[in-house]
Amino acid sequence: MKTVLIAGGNSGIGLQAARTLLADGHRLILLGRDPRKGETALASFGPAADRASFLAADLSTHDGVRDAARRLLDAHESIDALVHTTGVLTTTESRTTDGLHPFFAVNYLSRYHLTQLMLPALRSAARPVVVMMTAAIPPADGADYTRFPEFQPFNFTRDRKPIQLANHHYAAHLTRTEPGLAAAVVNAGAAKTDIMRDTPWYMRAGAKVLGPLFFDSVETSAHNVVEAVRRDDWTTPGYWGKPGHFNQHTPITLDPADTQSLVDISRTLTNA
Ligand SMILES: NC(=O)c1ccc[n+]([C@@H]2O[C@H](COP(=O)([O-])OP(=O)(O)OC[C@H]3O[C@@H](n4cnc5c(N)ncnc54)[C@H](OP(=O)(O)O)[C@@H]3O)[C@@H](O)[C@H]2O)c1
């Protein structure tokens, strides 16, 4: 039985991954912002809820991440897998209390920060795994990191790629610096979840019309995450670009100088 922490596990793709891993017999810890969604998720698990718990946390701020990590480390000596399916889809300008854009803070920095703080528990596992979910962003050099980390003013079209690619760089960094730890990035594909809730009306309307034609099922979007936790035969750092196809695995090879620079900035921001 593995102990699996899913940040974003109270909703959507993370919740689906939690359901499948619970059915396998694993122990699950779900992390999310909305306690009502957490309670509803636990109630939906039936008797398997005995092996699940929920922790409410706002991971968009440094203090929120630190508080969550403190509570998690108090309760769990060892974590086998840390899955990040937290995410917001917001195209407008706004700032967290730390002065960062929420898309950057939630979809990348909270993953770096929480993982760094959870390393003592991950190092206690036989083969620790860290999986980060993004959109379809194949690992490739050439992204513009000059606006990292302020992204001021935020421009979704321009800034989403370097922010999401920071996850790939962090997977490469973890592989290099944490012997025995396997790290990966998974493309979510396109699934009908709560992710569109903060988007402009025309994006939601477009998704409603085109969704039935192009959307993956939530099960398909969760498949590669689940397999990455279940199996120990994949090479790190890796990227799964096609939802539902665990055999289509791309090694992450990126410029180590870019990786070091992004990690240095992340460390300075979080002290972690
Ligand atoms: N669905 C898609 O088509 C799609 C496409 C591309 C990428 N993705 C990515 O796939 C991942 C899973 O998304 P999803 O589709 O399953 O959407 P979702 O149902 O909205 O799930 C997102 C999760 O992130 C959590 N979250 C957001 N802000 C948070 C914060 N400040 N603190 C703590 N938790 C926070 C949410 O918790 P609450 O609900 O409690 O706020 C929720 O559990 C995300 O990383 C998303 O960016 C999805």
The ligand as an SDF file (V2000), in Angstrom:
LIG
                    3D

 48 52  0  0  0  0  0  0  0  0999 V2000
   -9.3450   20.1440  -17.5500 N   0  0  0  0  0  0  0  0  0  0  0  0
   -8.5910   20.5210  -18.5920 C   0  0  0  0  0  0  0  0  0  0  0  0
   -9.0280   20.5030  -19.7590 O   0  0  0  0  0  0  0  0  0  0  0  0
   -7.1730   20.9630  -18.3620 C   0  0  0  0  0  0  0  0  0  0  0  0
   -6.4470   21.4450  -19.4610 C   0  0  0  0  0  0  0  0  0  0  0  0
   -5.1200   21.8270  -19.2760 C   0  0  0  0  0  0  0  0  0  0  0  0
   -4.5360   21.7090  -18.0150 C   0  0  0  0  0  0  0  0  0  0  0  0
   -5.2810   21.2510  -16.9670 N   0  0  0  0  0  0  0  0  0  0  0  0
   -4.6090   21.1370  -15.6550 C   0  0  0  0  0  0  0  0  0  0  0  0
   -4.9610   19.9070  -15.0500 O   0  0  0  0  0  0  0  0  0  0  0  0
   -4.9290   20.0400  -13.6160 C   0  0  0  0  0  0  0  0  0  0  0  0
   -6.2320   19.4990  -13.0330 C   0  0  0  0  0  0  0  0  0  0  0  0
   -7.2610   20.4300  -13.3530 O   0  0  0  0  0  0  0  0  0  0  0  0
   -8.7960   19.9950  -13.4620 P   0  0  0  0  0  0  0  0  0  0  0  0
   -9.1640   20.0550  -14.8750 O   0  0  0  0  0  0  0  0  0  0  0  0
   -9.0240   18.7660  -12.6910 O   0  0  0  0  0  0  0  0  0  0  0  0
   -9.5100   21.2650  -12.7810 O   0  0  0  0  0  0  0  0  0  0  0  0
  -10.2200   21.4540  -11.3610 P   0  0  0  0  0  0  0  0  0  0  0  0
  -11.3050   20.4580  -11.2020 O   0  0  0  0  0  0  0  0  0  0  0  0
  -10.5700   22.8930  -11.2770 O   0  0  0  0  0  0  0  0  0  0  0  0
   -9.0470   21.1120  -10.3350 O   0  0  0  0  0  0  0  0  0  0  0  0
   -8.0830   22.0620   -9.9500 C   0  0  0  0  0  0  0  0  0  0  0  0
   -7.6890   21.7990   -8.5170 C   0  0  0  0  0  0  0  0  0  0  0  0
   -6.7740   22.8120   -8.0940 O   0  0  0  0  0  0  0  0  0  0  0  0
   -7.1670   23.2430   -6.7890 C   0  0  0  0  0  0  0  0  0  0  0  0
   -6.7230   24.6060   -6.5370 N   0  0  0  0  0  0  0  0  0  0  0  0
   -6.8620   25.6900   -7.3310 C   0  0  0  0  0  0  0  0  0  0  0  0
   -6.3580   26.7850   -6.7130 N   0  0  0  0  0  0  0  0  0  0  0  0
   -5.9070   26.3580   -5.5050 C   0  0  0  0  0  0  0  0  0  0  0  0
   -5.2880   27.0040   -4.4100 C   0  0  0  0  0  0  0  0  0  0  0  0
   -5.0490   28.3200   -4.4030 N   0  0  0  0  0  0  0  0  0  0  0  0
   -4.9520   26.2680   -3.3400 N   0  0  0  0  0  0  0  0  0  0  0  0
   -5.2050   24.9230   -3.3080 C   0  0  0  0  0  0  0  0  0  0  0  0
   -5.7860   24.2500   -4.3140 N   0  0  0  0  0  0  0  0  0  0  0  0
   -6.1290   24.9660   -5.3930 C   0  0  0  0  0  0  0  0  0  0  0  0
   -8.6750   23.1510   -6.8140 C   0  0  0  0  0  0  0  0  0  0  0  0
   -9.2030   23.1710   -5.5020 O   0  0  0  0  0  0  0  0  0  0  0  0
  -10.6490   23.8850   -5.2370 P   0  0  0  0  0  0  0  0  0  0  0  0
  -11.5760   23.2670   -6.2400 O   0  0  0  0  0  0  0  0  0  0  0  0
  -10.9270   23.5650   -3.8190 O   0  0  0  0  0  0  0  0  0  0  0  0
  -10.4300   25.3390   -5.5210 O   0  0  0  0  0  0  0  0  0  0  0  0
   -8.8490   21.8240   -7.5380 C   0  0  0  0  0  0  0  0  0  0  0  0
   -8.6960   20.7700   -6.6290 O   0  0  0  0  0  0  0  0  0  0  0  0
   -4.6600   21.5160  -13.3430 C   0  0  0  0  0  0  0  0  0  0  0  0
   -3.2950   21.6980  -13.1040 O   0  0  0  0  0  0  0  0  0  0  0  0
   -5.0610   22.1920  -14.6480 C   0  0  0  0  0  0  0  0  0  0  0  0
   -4.3620   23.4140  -14.8280 O   0  0  0  0  0  0  0  0  0  0  0  0
   -6.5690   20.8710  -17.1120 C   0  0  0  0  0  0  0  0  0  0  0  0
  1  2  1  0
  2  3  2  0
  2  4  1  0
  4  5  1  0
  4 48  2  0
  5  6  2  0
  6  7  1  0
  7  8  2  0
  8  9  1  0
  8 48  1  0
  9 10  1  0
  9 46  1  0
 10 11  1  0
 11 12  1  0
 11 44  1  0
 12 13  1  0
 13 14  1  0
 14 15  2  0
 14 16  1  0
 14 17  1  0
 17 18  1  0
 18 19  2  0
 18 20  1  0
 18 21  1  0
 21 22  1  0
 22 23  1  0
 23 24  1  0
 23 42  1  0
 24 25  1  0
 25 26  1  0
 25 36  1  0
 26 27  1  0
 26 35  1  0
 27 28  2  0
 28 29  1  0
 29 30  1  0
 29 35  2  0
 30 31  1  0
 30 32  2  0
 32 33  1  0
 33 34  2  0
 34 35  1  0
 36 37  1  0
 36 42  1  0
 37 38  1  0
 38 39  2  0
 38 40  1  0
 38 41  1  0
 42 43  1  0
 44 45  1  0
 44 46  1  0
 46 47  1  0
M  CHG  2   8   1  16  -1
M  END
$$$$
